[in-house]
Amino acid sequence: MTTPAPRSRLADARLYLCTDAREDRGDLEDFLHAALSGGVDAVQLRDKSLDVARELELQALVARVAAEHGALRAVNDRADVARLTDAPAVHMGQGDLPVPAVRSLLGPGPVLGRSTHSAAQAAAAEADPDVDYFCVGPLWTTPTKPGRAAVGLGLLREVAATAPTTPWFAIGGIDADRLDAVLEAGARRVVVVRAITGAPDPERAARELRERLGA
């Protein structure tokens, strides 16, 4: 499969998956093939328990599987890991390296994502020409972000009303039961974790979500 350029893949992305390394199950590669076969457009390995050596090893695996499916691979937080693994995308939180520092390390090529938790942060991300996409959330409390207060659907509606031109994703506790409410609030792209990582059939779970997100 010919791998599209990162920004082209981002433009088409609707379903973005964050997953841990699944070290307890030992099935990361099979899981990724299933989820990406089901329609996941972008995938991020996010596992704070990994040491750097193990993360570099697993990033190579994620890169290979993502390339096979034409999906966008994003590195979480670590601009150094993104550079060492030639990642096509990197995602930074509000407390991580500032955007200019990431660009100075990685150059103009990789897609750069940003977490936002308020209308002001979303507006700043929209206004920043170095930010390629941003996420709004967490909409609901989630164990992947302990201590982070939920922003609720109100913020989603507020951001959607500004009609950002930068691609943006809703994130935080989204699953099949909550997806309609997220879409009604104005989001067209979502980041999910447990909706796929916790599914007995990840491929089917991904396919059902992706079909509901449309083109």
ZIKAZI-V636485 format. One record per residue. RES is the residue in one small letter. PSI is psi in radians with two decimals (none if undefined). OMEGA is omega in whole degrees, -180 to 180 (* if undefined). BURIAL is 1 if it has 9 or more other ideal C-beta (glycine too) atoms within 8 Angstrom, else 0. Layout:
BEGIN
res=(RES,RES)
psi=(PSI,PSI)
omega=(OMEGA,OMEGA)
burial=(BURIAL,BURIAL)
END
This chain:
BEGIN
res=(m,t,t,p,a,p,r,s,r,l,a,d,a,r,l,y,l,c,t,d,a,r,e,d,r,g,d,l,e,d,f,l,h,a,a,l,s,g,g,v,d,a,v,q,l,r,d,k,s,l,d,v,a,r,e,l,e,l,q,a,l,v,a,r,v,a,a,e,h,g,a,l,r,a,v,n,d,r,a,d,v,a,r,l,t,d,a,p,a,v,h,m,g,q,g,d,l,p,v,p,a,v,r,s,l,l,g,p,g,p,v,l,g,r,s,t,h,s,a,a,q,a,a,a,a,e,a,d,p,d,v,d,y,f,c,v,g,p,l,w,t,t,p,t,k,p,g,r,a,a,v,g,l,g,l,l,r,e,v,a,a,t,a,p,t,t,p,w,f,a,i,g,g,i,d,a,d,r,l,d,a,v,l,e,a,g,a,r,r,v,v,v,v,r,a,i,t,g,a,p,d,p,e,r,a,a,r,e,l,r,e,r,l,g,a)
psi=(2.34,2.25,2.09,2.79,2.63,-0.78,-0.49,-0.74,-0.71,-0.74,-0.58,-0.14,2.34,-0.56,2.02,2.19,2.27,2.28,2.61,-3.10,-0.13,0.66,-0.54,-0.45,-0.45,0.50,0.45,-0.80,-0.84,-0.71,-0.80,-0.75,-0.74,-0.86,-0.74,-0.57,-0.53,-0.21,0.15,2.27,-0.52,2.51,2.43,2.24,2.04,1.77,1.79,-0.21,-0.19,2.41,2.94,-0.70,-0.76,-0.67,-0.74,-0.70,-0.79,-0.53,-0.60,-0.69,-0.83,-0.70,-0.75,-0.81,-0.76,-0.72,-0.68,-0.57,0.03,0.46,2.78,2.26,2.29,2.42,2.41,2.17,-0.69,1.71,-0.54,-0.72,-0.68,-0.73,-0.76,-0.50,0.13,0.81,2.43,-0.23,2.63,2.46,2.27,2.38,3.06,-0.47,0.09,-2.98,2.43,2.75,-0.81,-0.62,-0.71,-0.75,-0.63,-0.53,-0.71,-0.32,-3.04,-0.18,-0.95,2.59,2.36,2.14,2.77,2.37,2.45,2.52,0.17,2.90,-0.65,-0.73,-0.69,-0.72,-0.65,-0.71,-0.72,-0.61,-0.23,2.00,-0.27,-0.16,2.13,-0.45,2.81,2.76,2.51,2.11,-2.89,2.39,-0.71,2.76,2.52,2.48,-0.28,-0.26,1.19,2.39,-0.15,2.07,2.48,2.45,-0.35,3.02,-0.32,-0.75,-0.65,-0.78,-0.68,-0.77,-0.78,-0.61,-0.38,-0.12,1.07,2.53,-0.33,2.33,2.39,2.63,2.47,2.54,2.64,1.63,0.27,2.30,-3.04,-0.63,-0.48,-0.13,-0.70,-0.72,-0.65,-0.76,-0.69,-0.50,-0.18,-0.05,2.61,-0.08,2.48,2.63,2.30,2.75,-1.47,-0.42,-0.45,-0.76,-0.50,0.06,2.46,-0.47,1.53,-0.64,-0.78,-0.72,-0.76,-0.75,-0.75,-0.71,-0.80,-0.68,-0.63,-0.41,-0.38,-2.91,none)
omega=(176,-177,179,176,-175,-177,174,176,179,-178,-178,-172,174,-176,-174,-178,167,-180,170,-175,179,-178,-180,-180,-180,-174,-174,-177,179,179,-180,177,-179,-177,-179,174,179,175,175,-176,-178,-177,179,172,-179,-177,-176,-178,-176,167,-172,-179,180,179,179,179,-177,176,177,178,-180,180,-178,-178,179,179,179,-177,-179,-179,178,177,179,173,-178,170,-166,177,179,177,178,-179,-178,-178,179,-176,178,-180,175,-178,-176,174,-179,-179,-179,178,177,-175,-180,179,179,179,180,178,-170,-176,-173,-171,-174,171,-180,179,-175,172,175,-176,179,178,-179,179,178,179,178,178,179,-176,-175,-178,179,177,-177,175,175,179,-180,-180,1,-179,176,176,-175,-180,178,177,-178,180,179,-178,177,180,177,-177,179,178,179,179,-179,179,-179,-178,178,178,-179,174,175,176,180,-174,168,-176,171,175,-178,175,-176,-178,-177,-173,-179,180,179,179,179,179,173,178,176,180,-178,169,179,175,-172,179,177,-177,-180,-177,176,178,-175,-179,179,179,179,-177,-179,177,-176,-180,-180,179,176,-176,*)
burial=(0,0,0,0,0,1,0,0,1,1,0,0,1,1,1,1,1,1,1,1,1,1,1,0,0,0,0,1,0,0,1,1,1,1,1,1,1,1,1,1,1,1,1,1,1,1,1,0,0,1,0,0,0,1,1,1,0,1,1,1,1,1,1,0,1,1,1,1,1,1,1,1,1,1,1,1,0,1,1,0,1,1,1,0,1,0,1,1,1,1,1,1,0,0,0,0,0,0,1,0,1,1,1,0,1,1,0,0,0,1,1,1,1,1,1,1,1,0,0,0,1,1,1,1,1,1,0,1,0,1,1,1,1,1,1,1,1,1,1,1,0,1,0,0,0,0,0,1,0,1,1,0,1,0,1,1,1,1,1,1,0,1,0,1,0,1,1,1,1,1,1,1,1,1,1,0,0,1,1,0,0,1,1,0,1,1,1,0,1,1,1,1,1,1,1,1,1,0,1,0,0,1,1,1,1,1,1,1,1,1,0,1,1,0,0)
END
